[in-house]
Amino acid sequence: MSNPVIADNKPIKVNLSKGQEYHFCTCGRSKSQPFCDGSHVGTSFTPKVIVSDEDSESYLCACKHSANRPYCDGTHKQFTANDVGKEGPGISTAPSDLPQAKSTIEEPTVEFIHQLAREGLSKLGHHGLWVSHDTNYLTGMTYKSWSLKWQLNLYWKTKLSVLNSS
């Protein structure tokens, strides 16, 4: 079994206590839904540990296909009563409708800016764009080769502007 079993086609309302640790069933086999009873043993599934920040009433996913597990996101609406107890199609992550940013000559850093917006500074390193051995994180070039490239580009731009003006 590589996909979770659909335990139910509706969410389960539970009362979560502040600071309490819960083990959310991810395989769908547990008889004490939505919590784990160890039925996943022998599969690739493991329970998802959740700790509530406050006393709250929550709707936990019982179809086991929510993209926001352990909480229900409405994915169960695609399943019928006949699907309950059967292996589901798996959790799908919808591709983003947004276009992917691509670097251009005019905007060479736009892809990097979008990466920063997605991931934040955590993967950037404490030295910023320049990391060990003076290598530019964005281009992979060393500082010396980047400087040489910049100088050559400046040279050719100047040369072309002189040629175009004559």
MDAnalysis code that builds the backbone (N, CA, C; Angstrom):
import MDAnalysis as mda
import numpy as np

u = mda.Universe.empty(498, n_residues=166, atom_resindex=np.repeat(np.arange(166), 3), trajectory=True)
u.add_TopologyAttr("name", ["N", "CA", "C"] * 166)
u.add_TopologyAttr("resid", np.arange(1, 167))
u.add_TopologyAttr("resname", ["MET", "SER", "ASN", "PRO", "VAL", "ILE", "ALA", "ASP", "ASN", "LYS", "PRO", "ILE", "LYS", "VAL", "ASN", "LEU", "SER", "LYS", "GLY", "GLN", "GLU", "TYR", "HIS", "PHE", "CYS", "THR", "CYS", "GLY", "ARG", "SER", "LYS", "SER", "GLN", "PRO", "PHE", "CYS", "ASP", "GLY", "SER", "HIS", "VAL", "GLY", "THR", "SER", "PHE", "THR", "PRO", "LYS", "VAL", "ILE", "VAL", "SER", "ASP", "GLU", "ASP", "SER", "GLU", "SER", "TYR", "LEU", "CYS", "ALA", "CYS", "LYS", "HIS", "SER", "ALA", "ASN", "ARG", "PRO", "TYR", "CYS", "ASP", "GLY", "THR", "HIS", "LYS", "GLN", "PHE", "THR", "ALA", "ASN", "ASP", "VAL", "GLY", "LYS", "GLU", "GLY", "PRO", "GLY", "ILE", "SER", "THR", "ALA", "PRO", "SER", "ASP", "LEU", "PRO", "GLN", "ALA", "LYS", "SER", "THR", "ILE", "GLU", "GLU", "PRO", "THR", "VAL", "GLU", "PHE", "ILE", "HIS", "GLN", "LEU", "ALA", "ARG", "GLU", "GLY", "LEU", "SER", "LYS", "LEU", "GLY", "HIS", "HIS", "GLY", "LEU", "TRP", "VAL", "SER", "HIS", "ASP", "THR", "ASN", "TYR", "LEU", "THR", "GLY", "MET", "THR", "TYR", "LYS", "SER", "TRP", "SER", "LEU", "LYS", "TRP", "GLN", "LEU", "ASN", "LEU", "TYR", "TRP", "LYS", "THR", "LYS", "LEU", "SER", "VAL", "LEU", "ASN", "SER", "SER"])
u.atoms.positions = np.array([
    [0.849, -1.185, 0.000],
    [0.000, 0.000, 0.000],
    [0.888, 1.239, 0.000],
    [0.747, 2.051, -1.038],
    [1.549, 3.268, -1.110],
    [0.721, 4.524, -0.875],
    [-0.602, 4.407, -0.968],
    [-1.498, 5.535, -0.727],
    [-2.356, 5.248, 0.498],
    [-2.791, 6.288, 1.206],
    [-3.607, 6.059, 2.396],
    [-5.001, 5.526, 2.068],
    [-5.561, 4.780, 2.996],
    [-6.927, 4.280, 2.900],
    [-7.867, 5.421, 3.280],
    [-8.970, 5.531, 2.578],
    [-9.962, 6.562, 2.886],
    [-10.773, 6.055, 4.070],
    [-10.521, 6.613, 5.251],
    [-11.194, 6.161, 6.470],
    [-12.643, 6.634, 6.521],
    [-12.913, 7.812, 5.953],
    [-14.276, 8.346, 5.919],
    [-14.306, 9.457, 4.872],
    [-15.510, 9.787, 4.408],
    [-15.617, 10.860, 3.416],
    [-16.182, 12.141, 4.033],
    [-15.897, 12.310, 5.310],
    [-16.227, 13.564, 6.009],
    [-15.226, 13.741, 7.153],
    [-14.994, 14.977, 7.576],
    [-14.030, 15.204, 8.661],
    [-14.578, 14.737, 10.009],
    [-13.676, 14.609, 10.970],
    [-14.061, 14.205, 12.320],
    [-13.827, 15.381, 13.262],
    [-14.885, 15.753, 13.971],
    [-14.803, 16.863, 14.929],
    [-14.187, 16.346, 16.230],
    [-13.134, 17.025, 16.685],
    [-12.464, 16.634, 17.930],
    [-12.211, 17.870, 18.782],
    [-12.063, 17.656, 20.072],
    [-11.671, 18.712, 20.995],
    [-10.208, 18.491, 21.332],
    [-9.372, 19.460, 20.995],
    [-7.943, 19.363, 21.266],
    [-7.622, 20.202, 22.499],
    [-6.819, 19.648, 23.381],
    [-6.430, 20.348, 24.604],
    [-5.068, 20.997, 24.434],
    [-4.923, 22.182, 24.978],
    [-3.680, 22.935, 24.882],
    [-2.507, 22.126, 25.459],
    [-1.426, 22.030, 24.678],
    [-0.217, 21.346, 25.122],
    [-0.258, 19.833, 25.015],
    [-1.408, 19.263, 24.725],
    [-1.561, 17.811, 24.619],
    [-0.982, 17.325, 23.285],
    [-0.275, 16.209, 23.325],
    [0.306, 15.619, 22.121],
    [-0.659, 14.577, 21.568],
    [-0.930, 14.663, 20.268],
    [-1.818, 13.718, 19.590],
    [-1.056, 13.076, 18.439],
    [-1.415, 11.845, 18.126],
    [-0.804, 11.126, 17.014],
    [-1.884, 10.894, 15.965],
    [-1.835, 11.711, 14.919],
    [-2.834, 11.673, 13.851],
    [-2.527, 10.525, 12.899],
    [-3.525, 9.697, 12.621],
    [-3.375, 8.569, 11.700],
    [-3.203, 9.093, 10.273],
    [-2.173, 8.654, 9.582],
    [-1.950, 9.063, 8.192],
    [-2.215, 7.933, 7.203],
    [-2.337, 6.697, 7.703],
    [-2.519, 5.549, 6.807],
    [-3.987, 5.274, 6.505],
    [-4.892, 5.664, 7.411],
    [-6.315, 5.429, 7.229],
    [-6.785, 4.089, 7.753],
    [-5.894, 3.265, 8.286],
    [-6.252, 1.927, 8.771],
    [-6.702, 1.894, 10.232],
    [-6.408, 2.927, 10.993],
    [-6.695, 2.947, 12.424],
    [-8.187, 2.765, 12.701],
    [-8.487, 2.008, 13.732],
    [-9.887, 1.810, 14.155],
    [-10.325, 2.914, 15.122],
    [-9.381, 3.762, 15.553],
    [-9.720, 4.867, 16.456],
    [-9.481, 6.199, 15.750],
    [-10.073, 6.348, 14.564],
    [-9.907, 7.559, 13.765],
    [-10.358, 8.789, 14.545],
    [-9.696, 9.917, 14.388],
    [-8.623, 10.213, 13.440],
    [-7.222, 9.947, 13.995],
    [-7.179, 9.269, 15.142],
    [-5.893, 9.066, 15.802],
    [-5.321, 7.685, 15.512],
    [-4.039, 7.553, 15.673],
    [-3.306, 6.334, 15.357],
    [-3.517, 5.262, 16.430],
    [-3.653, 4.011, 15.970],
    [-3.710, 2.887, 16.910],
    [-2.626, 1.853, 16.592],
    [-1.677, 2.234, 15.721],
    [-0.580, 1.331, 15.380],
    [-0.844, 0.461, 14.174],
    [-1.976, 0.630, 13.521],
    [-2.323, -0.204, 12.356],
    [-1.397, 0.012, 11.163],
    [-0.609, 1.077, 11.188],
    [0.302, 1.371, 10.076],
    [1.530, 0.462, 10.065],
    [1.752, -0.298, 11.126],
    [2.946, -1.148, 11.223],
    [3.012, -2.056, 9.995],
    [4.174, -2.066, 9.366],
    [4.367, -2.859, 8.155],
    [4.148, -2.068, 6.876],
    [3.764, -0.792, 7.031],
    [3.596, 0.079, 5.866],
    [4.644, 1.187, 5.944],
    [4.646, 2.046, 4.956],
    [5.591, 3.168, 4.954],
    [5.043, 4.379, 5.714],
    [3.852, 4.254, 6.271],
    [3.211, 5.372, 6.963],
    [3.658, 5.468, 8.419],
    [3.698, 6.691, 8.906],
    [3.942, 6.961, 10.323],
    [2.938, 8.016, 10.762],
    [2.536, 8.009, 12.024],
    [1.571, 9.018, 12.470],
    [2.188, 10.417, 12.478],
    [1.352, 11.402, 12.311],
    [1.788, 12.796, 12.373],
    [1.513, 13.304, 13.784],
    [2.566, 13.722, 14.451],
    [2.435, 14.222, 15.820],
    [1.975, 15.674, 15.766],
    [0.919, 15.969, 16.498],
    [0.426, 17.345, 16.581],
    [0.292, 17.727, 18.048],
    [0.599, 18.970, 18.336],
    [0.434, 19.522, 19.683],
    [-0.383, 20.795, 19.521],
    [-1.507, 20.851, 20.187],
    [-2.393, 22.001, 20.087],
    [-1.831, 23.181, 20.874],
    [-1.896, 24.364, 20.272],
    [-1.440, 25.590, 20.930],
    [-2.480, 26.129, 21.909],
    [-3.725, 25.662, 21.743],
    [-4.805, 26.146, 22.587],
    [-5.912, 25.102, 22.664],
    [-6.774, 25.241, 23.633],
    [-7.957, 24.377, 23.691],
    [-8.834, 24.771, 22.518],
    [-9.134, 23.810, 21.655],
    [-9.917, 24.156, 20.476],
    [-10.722, 22.975, 19.976],
    [-11.735, 23.313, 19.230],
    [-12.557, 22.338, 18.538],
    [-12.060, 22.343, 17.099],
    [-11.646, 21.203, 16.589],
    [-11.074, 21.139, 15.244],
    [-11.729, 20.033, 14.435],
    [-11.665, 20.201, 13.125],
    [-12.138, 19.171, 12.203],
    [-10.905, 18.546, 11.563],
    [-10.639, 17.289, 11.934],
    [-9.472, 16.594, 11.417],
    [-9.863, 15.749, 10.209],
    [-8.944, 15.648, 9.286],
    [-9.165, 14.933, 8.035],
    [-9.348, 13.441, 8.289],
    [-10.392, 12.865, 7.715],
    [-10.609, 11.422, 7.819],
    [-10.400, 10.740, 6.471],
    [-10.359, 11.518, 5.393],
    [-10.114, 10.903, 4.081],
    [-8.628, 10.653, 3.871],
    [-7.792, 11.300, 4.680],
    [-6.327, 11.136, 4.676],
    [-5.683, 11.672, 3.403],
    [-6.383, 12.536, 2.672],
    [-5.853, 13.099, 1.433],
    [-5.771, 14.621, 1.456],
    [-6.003, 15.220, 2.617],
    [-5.938, 16.673, 2.754],
    [-4.510, 17.166, 2.518],
    [-4.381, 18.269, 1.827],
    [-3.066, 18.888, 1.638],
    [-2.665, 19.660, 2.884],
    [-3.584, 19.798, 3.827],
    [-3.346, 20.548, 5.065],
    [-3.457, 19.616, 6.279],
    [-2.981, 18.383, 6.133],
    [-3.097, 17.409, 7.229],
    [-2.444, 17.917, 8.498],
    [-3.017, 17.705, 9.610],
    [-4.124, 16.822, 9.937],
    [-5.501, 17.460, 9.761],
    [-5.550, 18.709, 9.367],
    [-6.822, 19.422, 9.297],
    [-7.505, 19.186, 7.951],
    [-8.810, 19.220, 7.979],
    [-9.611, 19.018, 6.778],
    [-9.498, 20.240, 5.868],
    [-9.354, 20.004, 4.567],
    [-9.347, 21.101, 3.597],
    [-10.440, 20.929, 2.539],
    [-11.346, 19.980, 2.770],
    [-12.456, 19.761, 1.837],
    [-12.167, 18.731, 0.764],
    [-10.988, 18.131, 0.768],
    [-10.627, 17.134, -0.242],
    [-11.580, 15.947, -0.219],
    [-12.167, 15.652, 0.952],
    [-13.065, 14.504, 1.098],
    [-14.273, 14.574, 0.170],
    [-14.594, 15.756, -0.339],
    [-15.776, 15.920, -1.190],
    [-15.674, 15.120, -2.492],
    [-14.453, 14.747, -2.886],
    [-14.285, 13.975, -4.121],
    [-14.562, 12.481, -3.913],
    [-14.702, 12.048, -2.649],
    [-14.897, 10.629, -2.361],
    [-16.348, 10.332, -2.008],
    [-16.822, 9.161, -2.435],
    [-18.187, 8.720, -2.129],
    [-18.136, 7.703, -0.998],
    [-19.310, 7.278, -0.539],
    [-19.388, 6.259, 0.508],
    [-18.775, 4.946, 0.036],
    [-18.810, 4.693, -1.265],
    [-18.219, 3.471, -1.821],
    [-16.692, 3.482, -1.734],
    [-16.092, 4.677, -1.656],
    [-14.624, 4.788, -1.582],
    [-14.089, 4.532, -0.176],
    [-14.940, 4.665, 0.841],
    [-14.514, 4.493, 2.228],
    [-14.025, 3.066, 2.447],
    [-12.827, 2.956, 3.051],
    [-12.230, 1.653, 3.319],
    [-11.308, 1.168, 2.217],
    [-11.269, 1.912, 1.111],
    [-10.404, 1.534, -0.009],
    [-9.197, 2.467, -0.073],
    [-8.141, 1.990, -0.708],
    [-6.957, 2.828, -0.901],
    [-7.319, 3.982, -1.832],
    [-6.915, 5.185, -1.446],
    [-7.229, 6.363, -2.238],
    [-6.177, 6.636, -3.308],
    [-6.372, 7.713, -4.069],
    [-5.451, 8.047, -5.162],
    [-4.135, 8.655, -4.691],
    [-4.050, 9.018, -3.433],
    [-2.838, 9.682, -2.928],
    [-3.057, 11.168, -2.833],
    [-2.181, 11.802, -2.105],
    [-2.293, 13.243, -1.898],
    [-1.697, 13.946, -3.100],
    [-2.503, 14.765, -3.738],
    [-2.004, 15.492, -4.906],
    [-1.742, 16.932, -4.514],
    [-0.665, 17.435, -5.038],
    [-0.355, 18.845, -4.839],
    [-0.587, 19.527, -6.171],
    [-1.552, 20.393, -6.180],
    [-1.901, 21.078, -7.418],
    [-0.758, 21.999, -7.831],
    [-0.393, 21.972, -9.122],
    [0.650, 22.893, -9.566],
    [0.144, 24.322, -9.474],
    [1.044, 25.204, -9.187],
    [0.689, 26.607, -9.042],
    [0.252, 27.181, -10.383],
    [-0.773, 28.026, -10.337],
    [-1.235, 28.690, -11.553],
    [-0.336, 29.865, -11.914],
    [0.559, 30.224, -11.006],
    [1.438, 31.355, -11.256],
    [2.555, 30.957, -12.204],
    [2.938, 31.847, -13.102],
    [4.049, 31.528, -14.003],
    [5.362, 31.460, -13.224],
    [6.278, 30.641, -13.694],
    [7.590, 30.517, -13.069],
    [8.470, 31.678, -13.523],
    [9.172, 32.268, -12.591],
    [10.077, 33.375, -12.913],
    [11.330, 32.822, -13.578],
    [11.755, 33.457, -14.646],
    [12.972, 33.069, -15.353],
    [13.862, 34.299, -15.496],
    [15.133, 34.101, -15.231],
    [16.082, 35.209, -15.360],
    [16.243, 35.594, -16.826],
    [16.393, 36.873, -17.060],
    [16.634, 37.387, -18.410],
    [17.845, 38.300, -18.356],
    [18.291, 38.737, -19.506],
    [19.421, 39.667, -19.561],
    [19.044, 40.976, -18.866],
    [17.782, 41.399, -19.094],
    [17.328, 42.654, -18.498],
    [17.150, 42.539, -16.989],
    [16.698, 41.373, -16.523],
    [16.470, 41.155, -15.093],
    [17.123, 39.843, -14.658],
    [18.446, 39.852, -14.493],
    [19.149, 38.606, -14.180],
    [18.868, 38.056, -12.782],
    [18.316, 38.858, -11.900],
    [18.106, 38.395, -10.525],
    [16.650, 38.063, -10.201],
    [15.739, 38.152, -11.173],
    [14.323, 37.963, -10.881],
    [14.040, 36.548, -10.358],
    [14.698, 35.538, -10.895],
    [14.504, 34.165, -10.423],
    [14.969, 34.028, -8.973],
    [16.084, 34.671, -8.667],
    [16.624, 34.644, -7.322],
    [15.697, 35.371, -6.348],
    [15.122, 36.481, -6.767],
    [14.200, 37.250, -5.930],
    [12.965, 36.402, -5.606],
    [12.458, 35.672, -6.596],
    [11.303, 34.801, -6.363],
    [11.667, 33.647, -5.425],
    [12.891, 33.135, -5.558],
    [13.349, 32.080, -4.664],
    [13.402, 32.600, -3.233],
    [13.905, 33.819, -3.056],
    [13.944, 34.419, -1.716],
    [12.539, 34.588, -1.146],
    [11.589, 34.964, -2.004],
    [10.214, 35.145, -1.549],
    [9.617, 33.813, -1.101],
    [9.946, 32.725, -1.805],
    [9.427, 31.403, -1.447],
    [10.099, 30.828, -0.212],
    [11.434, 30.887, -0.161],
    [12.209, 30.181, 0.850],
    [12.712, 31.057, 1.986],
    [12.694, 32.359, 1.807],
    [13.241, 33.254, 2.810],
    [14.757, 33.212, 2.790],
    [15.371, 33.687, 3.837],
    [16.825, 33.773, 3.896],
    [17.485, 32.508, 4.439],
    [16.695, 31.518, 4.810],
    [17.242, 30.333, 5.482],
    [18.265, 29.580, 4.635],
    [18.113, 29.586, 3.321],
    [19.043, 28.838, 2.476],
    [20.123, 29.725, 1.868],
    [20.114, 30.992, 2.225],
    [21.051, 31.932, 1.634],
    [22.427, 31.885, 2.272],
    [22.493, 31.661, 3.549],
    [23.787, 31.652, 4.227],
    [24.075, 33.005, 4.852],
    [24.951, 33.021, 5.831],
    [25.185, 34.256, 6.565],
    [26.077, 35.253, 5.822],
    [26.679, 34.844, 4.690],
    [27.491, 35.770, 3.908],
    [26.730, 36.363, 2.731],
    [25.475, 36.028, 2.600],
    [24.685, 36.563, 1.497],
    [24.987, 35.841, 0.206],
    [24.996, 36.576, -0.896],
    [25.208, 35.966, -2.207],
    [26.593, 35.363, -2.369],
    [27.582, 35.949, -1.728],
    [28.937, 35.429, -1.848],
    [29.172, 34.413, -0.756],
    [29.447, 33.188, -1.152],
    [29.683, 32.136, -0.172],
    [31.141, 31.726, -0.219],
    [31.484, 30.585, 0.305],
    [32.879, 30.172, 0.437],
    [33.649, 30.301, -0.877],
    [34.893, 30.662, -0.779],
    [35.819, 30.797, -1.903],
    [35.379, 31.860, -2.897],
    [34.720, 32.892, -2.402],
    [34.271, 34.006, -3.251],
    [33.425, 33.552, -4.427],
    [32.536, 32.581, -4.216],
    [31.654, 32.108, -5.280],
    [30.304, 32.783, -5.138],
    [29.796, 33.294, -6.248],
    [28.505, 33.957, -6.257],
    [27.410, 32.901, -6.218],
    [26.526, 32.983, -5.229],
    [25.438, 32.023, -5.051],
    [24.493, 32.033, -6.247],
    [24.252, 33.195, -6.818],
    [23.293, 33.356, -7.892],
    [23.797, 32.774, -9.205],
    [25.048, 33.038, -9.545],
    [25.569, 32.619, -10.845],
    [26.496, 31.431, -10.760],
    [27.022, 31.131, -9.576],
    [27.986, 30.046, -9.436],
    [29.383, 30.453, -9.877],
    [29.552, 31.718, -10.239],
    [30.852, 32.203, -10.715],
    [31.684, 32.709, -9.541],
    [32.989, 32.606, -9.683],
    [33.856, 33.181, -8.656],
    [33.869, 34.689, -8.839],
    [34.286, 35.384, -7.815],
    [34.324, 36.833, -7.883],
    [35.220, 37.298, -9.025],
    [36.381, 36.643, -9.199],
    [37.317, 37.059, -10.254],
    [36.717, 36.848, -11.634],
    [36.060, 35.685, -11.880],
    [35.487, 35.455, -13.207],
    [34.302, 36.388, -13.444],
    [33.522, 36.688, -12.373],
    [32.404, 37.606, -12.512],
    [32.930, 38.991, -12.864],
    [33.990, 39.421, -12.198],
    [34.577, 40.725, -12.453],
    [35.094, 40.805, -13.883],
    [35.743, 39.725, -14.338],
    [36.259, 39.692, -15.715],
    [35.108, 39.760, -16.714],
    [34.051, 39.005, -16.465],
    [32.893, 39.020, -17.361],
    [32.277, 40.420, -17.406],
    [32.146, 41.037, -16.232],
    [31.583, 42.377, -16.173],
    [32.442, 43.360, -16.968],
    [33.761, 43.246, -16.819],
    [34.670, 44.127, -17.548],
    [34.582, 43.898, -19.052],
    [34.479, 42.632, -19.479],
    [34.342, 42.334, -20.907],
    [33.024, 42.871, -21.456],
    [31.947, 42.689, -20.704],
    [30.658, 43.228, -21.144],
    [30.717, 44.739, -21.286],
    [31.338, 45.407, -20.328],
    [31.487, 46.853, -20.382],
    [32.321, 47.259, -21.591],
    [33.396, 46.513, -21.845],
    [34.264, 46.793, -22.990],
    [33.473, 46.693, -24.296],
    [32.724, 45.585, -24.467],
    [31.999, 45.387, -25.714],
    [30.843, 46.372, -25.859],
    [30.190, 46.744, -24.801],
    [29.142, 47.749, -24.880],
    [29.717, 49.083, -25.325],
    [30.866, 49.439, -24.761],
    [31.533, 50.679, -25.153],
    [31.959, 50.618, -26.612],
    [32.561, 49.512, -27.020],
    [33.033, 49.309, -28.393],
    [31.856, 49.409, -29.361],
    [30.726, 48.740, -29.039],
    [29.559, 48.775, -29.920],
    [28.947, 50.157, -30.001],
    [28.916, 50.876, -28.889],
    [28.332, 52.214, -28.922],
    [29.208, 53.164, -29.766],
    [30.528, 52.943, -29.731],
    [31.424, 53.744, -30.558],
    [31.202, 53.424, -32.034],
    [31.074, 52.122, -32.366],
    [30.860, 51.690, -33.738],
    [29.519, 52.181, -34.269],
    [28.507, 52.154, -33.439],
    [27.154, 52.577, -33.842],
    [27.076, 54.073, -34.041],
    [27.883, 54.814, -33.304],
    [27.825, 56.273, -33.415],
    [28.588, 56.777, -34.632],
    [29.480, 55.937, -35.229],
    [30.229, 56.420, -36.389],
    [29.572, 56.089, -37.700],
])
